[in-house]
Amino acid sequence: MGIPFLKGHGTENDFVLLPDLDASLDLTAARVRALCDRRAGLGADGVLRVVRAKAVEHRPSDVDGIDADMWFMDYRNADGSIAEMCGNGVRVFARYLVDAGLVTTGEFPVGSRAGARAVVIRPDGEVAVDMGPSRVLGESAATVTGTTYDGVAVDVGNPHLVCEVDDLGLDLTTRPGYDPAVFPEGVNLEFVVVEAPDRLRMRVHERGVGETRSCGTGTVAAVTGVLHRRGEKTGAADVFVPGGKVHVEVGENTCTLTGPADFVARGELDRAWWDGIQE
C-alpha cells in the first residue's frame, strides 16, 4: 500500500502534506529532501506532517497551550531541517483538518513548535491564523551581491530580518549574507518596498529553502518591522508577495495573518521509493 499525500499551497508557498494519523511514518531529513526535490520528488518548499502532539519528536516540553491530543503541524523545511512555525503552512494544515473531518468547527487550535495557534476558516474560504506576538529584537544587516541593507530583527516564533529597500530587483539566487552572531540558527530574510502605510511588497529568502513565492511568518515580520521603523507598535497592511496577497494585523499582544489555502493534488507515494531513501 502506498503512503497518502496531498499537495497544497498558501500564496504559492507550496507543501507536501502527509496525513500520519497513527504516527507510523518515519519522516527522516532525507525523505523530506526527496519529497521536496522538484525534479526527483513531488517538489515543495516544505513538508507538513499531520499528527497528534503526543507523538511528535523534537517538540520542546515548555511550548505553551498544547494538549497531548491536539493536532500538531510537524513542519520541515525543504532541506530536512525542523522549523518552529510556518504561517502559510498552518493555513493549508487547517484547511486539511476541516476537509478531512478531523475537526468539527471552523474555529480550532493547531499545535506547532512555536505554540498553539488559533485558526478560523472564514466563509470565503480564507484562513485567519492567530500568529502570536511578534517581537522586535534589535537591528542587524543583510548583504546582497556586495550591497548592505540595514534591517530590523523580528521574532515570530522563528527568526527574521526585515530590510526596507527601494526596489525588489535583487539577486536572491544565492543566500544573502547575515550576521551569524545575531542569528545562530539561521534567519529568514525579508526585503520590503513600502508602497503605502497599509500596502507592502515583499520578497523573501527562507532559511533551509532559498527564495520562496511567499512566507507567512515573513509577512508578519515585515509589517512589524515597517511599523517599528515608523515608531509604531500596532497596525495593519496588505502584503503582496510573488505568489499573491495576505493581510496582516499587528496588535499589542498578538498578530493575525489572513490568506488563502489551496489544494491541487492528492495521491499515494510509492512505498518502494519511500523505503529506498537512505540518509
Phi and psi in degrees as a GROMACS rama.xvg file:
@    title "Ramachandran Plot"
@    xaxis  label "Phi"
@    yaxis  label "Psi"
@TYPE xy
-77.7891  178.544  GLY-2
-106.966  117.4  ILE-3
-63.1605  144.297  PRO-4
-147.022  161.125  PHE-5
-129.992  153.769  LEU-6
-117.974  125.586  LYS-7
-144.525  174.168  GLY-8
-153.363  156.555  HIS-9
-123.783  109.917  GLY-10
47.9849  45.9486  THR-11
67.436  11.5768  GLU-12
-84.0574  106.049  ASN-13
-105.088  151.686  ASP-14
-141.743  147.721  PHE-15
-94.2698  125.035  VAL-16
-105.37  127.893  LEU-17
-114.719  106.493  LEU-18
-69.4303  114.853  PRO-19
-125.783  61.0523  ASP-20
-66.5888  -25.5875  LEU-21
-102.785  10.9479  ASP-22
54.5436  46.2174  ALA-23
-102.723  -11.9328  SER-24
-82.1065  134.985  LEU-25
-94.8446  91.5947  ASP-26
-88.1894  86.0809  LEU-27
-80.1051  163.486  THR-28
-60.8428  -37.3695  ALA-29
-64.6543  -38.8549  ALA-30
-68.6796  -36.9879  ARG-31
-61.2055  -47.8941  VAL-32
-60.6162  -40.2962  ARG-33
-66.2612  -43.1751  ALA-34
-60.3556  -40.7416  LEU-35
-82.7454  -9.6327  CYS-36
-63.1686  125.362  ASP-37
-83.2756  -1.60492  ARG-38
-113.27  -46.2589  ARG-39
-98.8031  -7.5351  ALA-40
-124.966  -151.887  GLY-41
-82.7377  -30.8477  LEU-42
87.7147  120.169  GLY-43
-171.586  163.807  ALA-44
-83.7784  -15.3593  ASP-45
-176.586  175.817  GLY-46
-122.001  134.763  VAL-47
-112.268  113.354  LEU-48
-97.897  127.977  ARG-49
-92.9495  112.371  VAL-50
-151.981  158.996  VAL-51
-72.9086  147.59  ARG-52
-57.1356  -36.6903  ALA-53
-65.5625  -17.0791  LYS-54
-98.4312  1.10326  ALA-55
-87.6786  127.938  VAL-56
-85.3798  163.539  GLU-57
61.1897  30.4103  HIS-58
-105.807  119.4  ARG-59
-56.3048  139.293  PRO-60
-73.0002  -14.7567  SER-61
-101.407  11.7372  ASP-62
-67.7279  129.222  VAL-63
-75.7648  144.625  ASP-64
76.2985  14.4067  GLY-65
-106.401  115.498  ILE-66
-81.6578  150.121  ASP-67
-58.1164  -31.7427  ALA-68
-96.0651  5.34341  ASP-69
-68.955  142.848  MET-70
-67.0581  130.41  TRP-71
-118.405  131.69  PHE-72
-87.9873  96.3511  MET-73
-83.4301  95.4545  ASP-74
-100.154  135.518  TYR-75
-127.212  136.89  ARG-76
-70.4704  165.901  ASN-77
-61.9282  -24.9827  ALA-78
-85.5192  3.46307  ASP-79
95.0355  -8.18684  GLY-80
-74.2778  154.3  SER-81
-88.3804  135.47  ILE-82
-120.51  153.539  ALA-83
-75.5998  -39.353  GLU-84
-157.791  153.816  MET-85
-149.156  108.729  CYS-86
-65.9268  -38.2201  GLY-87
-73.8133  -37.5051  ASN-88
-64.6325  -38.1943  GLY-89
-68.2485  -28.3999  VAL-90
-67.3015  -45.0656  ARG-91
-62.924  -42.8207  VAL-92
-58.9106  -47.4368  PHE-93
-64.2574  -41.3517  ALA-94
-59.4384  -40.0661  ARG-95
-63.3287  -44.187  TYR-96
-57.1577  -39.6812  LEU-97
-69.9632  -49.6508  VAL-98
-61.1288  -34.7177  ASP-99
-86.2457  -2.40216  ALA-100
73.7401  20.0876  GLY-101
-82.068  -15.3056  LEU-102
-127.782  155.158  VAL-103
-111.458  -1.39501  THR-104
-130.918  170.269  THR-105
-88.0393  1.74948  GLY-106
-130.536  124.266  GLU-107
-164.986  163.905  PHE-108
-93.7872  151.472  PRO-109
-123.737  133.181  VAL-110
-81.8507  144.505  GLY-111
-149.344  169.105  SER-112
-69.1714  -11.6421  ARG-113
-94.4035  0.947083  ALA-114
118.308  179.34  GLY-115
-75.8474  139.099  ALA-116
-124.656  122.263  ARG-117
-78.3622  134.701  ALA-118
-125.621  152.005  VAL-119
-132.403  124.424  VAL-120
-87.9506  114.699  ILE-121
-82.372  160.117  ARG-122
-57.5457  -29.4565  PRO-123
-82.6485  2.87823  ASP-124
92.9595  -14.3999  GLY-125
-73.1264  157.256  GLU-126
-118.138  127.42  VAL-127
-101.98  131.629  ALA-128
-122.927  128.118  VAL-129
-76.9623  108.98  ASP-130
-87.9369  0.934877  MET-131
78.1111  -176.521  GLY-132
-75.3616  150.121  PRO-133
-107.112  137.343  SER-134
-123.912  126.34  ARG-135
-79.1262  125.23  VAL-136
-102.09  -14.0837  LEU-137
143.449  -153.822  GLY-138
-126.81  153.865  GLU-139
-156.198  -159.356  SER-140
-151.667  155.104  ALA-141
-122.391  152.04  ALA-142
-122.121  125.572  THR-143
-123.804  119.606  VAL-144
42.7719  47.5583  THR-145
87.294  -6.14969  GLY-146
-103.663  133.101  THR-147
-98.2503  134.578  THR-148
-121.431  123.794  TYR-149
-69.4774  146.168  ASP-150
-146.33  168.8  GLY-151
-108.555  125.575  VAL-152
-82.0848  127.47  ALA-153
-132.484  135.909  VAL-154
-104.05  122.452  ASP-155
-122.878  38.9179  VAL-156
90.0237  -20.628  GLY-157
-139.892  162.574  ASN-158
-85.0657  140.552  PRO-159
-138.427  153.957  HIS-160
-129.885  118.244  LEU-161
-103.558  118.186  VAL-162
-117.342  120.733  CYS-163
-79.2698  133.252  GLU-164
-131.668  166.554  VAL-165
-81.5782  -32.0799  ASP-166
-150.083  165.694  ASP-167
-102.126  16.1106  LEU-168
-80.9511  57.4041  GLY-169
-101.389  152.782  LEU-170
-89.8446  102.324  ASP-171
-108.791  24.5743  LEU-172
-71.6049  -22.2541  THR-173
-120.105  157.674  THR-174
-65.5371  126.904  ARG-175
-61.5787  155.683  PRO-176
-78.7807  149.279  GLY-177
-152.23  171.03  TYR-178
-87.8408  109.287  ASP-179
-68.9599  -17.4348  PRO-180
-69.9626  -31.6776  ALA-181
-83.0465  -35.3972  VAL-182
-125.518  73.1448  PHE-183
-64.9122  -23.7813  PRO-184
-98.3344  14.0895  GLU-185
86.6209  175.938  GLY-186
-155.8  148.394  VAL-187
-89.1695  130.2  ASN-188
-111.142  117.253  LEU-189
-106.463  131.794  GLU-190
-115.424  123.221  PHE-191
-128.041  134.559  VAL-192
-107.79  126.535  VAL-193
-91.6076  107.279  VAL-194
-88.7138  -27.1507  GLU-195
-163.032  164.49  ALA-196
-55.0232  -28.7243  PRO-197
-117.188  25.5087  ASP-198
-148.693  116.149  ARG-199
-122.797  153.077  LEU-200
-119.156  144.478  ARG-201
-146.524  143.004  MET-202
-120.408  155.526  ARG-203
-141.908  140.891  VAL-204
-114.493  111.338  HIS-205
-92.4598  139.921  GLU-206
-62.3345  138.657  ARG-207
77.1893  0.0262862  GLY-208
-133.568  -51.9041  VAL-209
110.632  -163.361  GLY-210
-68.8088  134.153  GLU-211
-121.331  167.161  THR-212
-74.6113  -15.848  ARG-213
-169.325  160.063  SER-214
-150.213  114.289  CYS-215
-64.1777  -51.3661  GLY-216
-63.1164  -30.6341  THR-217
-65.3323  -35.3098  GLY-218
-69.028  -36.5699  THR-219
-64.9984  -43.6715  VAL-220
-61.4201  -40.5931  ALA-221
-61.0653  -47.2694  ALA-222
-64.8953  -41.0205  VAL-223
-61.1001  -45.4402  THR-224
-65.2006  -41.4891  GLY-225
-65.3594  -42.8291  VAL-226
-59.5056  -43.8682  LEU-227
-59.3306  -42.2866  HIS-228
-61.4716  -29.283  ARG-229
-87.6627  -1.1296  ARG-230
79.5353  23.4387  GLY-231
-117.282  150.417  GLU-232
-107.246  -20.2028  LYS-233
-131.642  156.473  THR-234
161.534  -178.464  GLY-235
-145.58  153.41  ALA-236
-160.366  150.971  ALA-237
-82.7171  135.427  ASP-238
-117.833  120.123  VAL-239
-98.4529  122.798  PHE-240
-118.001  168.125  VAL-241
-54.0356  -27.8064  PRO-242
-92.9547  0.695444  GLY-243
144.373  -147.373  GLY-244
-136.63  141.08  LYS-245
-130.592  164.674  VAL-246
-117.727  132.677  HIS-247
-123.026  132.812  VAL-248
-120.094  125.933  GLU-249
-109.128  118.302  VAL-250
-109.301  -178.048  GLY-251
-64.4588  -38.8435  GLU-252
-116.861  -12.3906  ASN-253
-159.624  169.865  THR-254
-129.802  152.686  CYS-255
-125.012  133.875  THR-256
-117.862  125.675  LEU-257
-124.937  130.455  THR-258
-172.167  -178.795  GLY-259
-80.8136  162.857  PRO-260
-143.415  121.455  ALA-261
-129.206  143.19  ASP-262
-108.552  141.997  PHE-263
-121.47  -17.7946  VAL-264
-162.711  157.345  ALA-265
-149.591  154.247  ARG-266
179.331  -152.083  GLY-267
-131.733  135.829  GLU-268
-76.6918  142.447  LEU-269
-67.9748  124.81  ASP-270
-63.3117  -38.4947  ARG-271
-64.4422  -39.2307  ALA-272
-61.8841  -47.8539  TRP-273
-59.706  -47.501  TRP-274
-67.9617  -24.47  ASP-275
-83.6163  -6.43838  GLY-276
-77.5181  123.734  ILE-277
-111.123  147.673  GLN-278
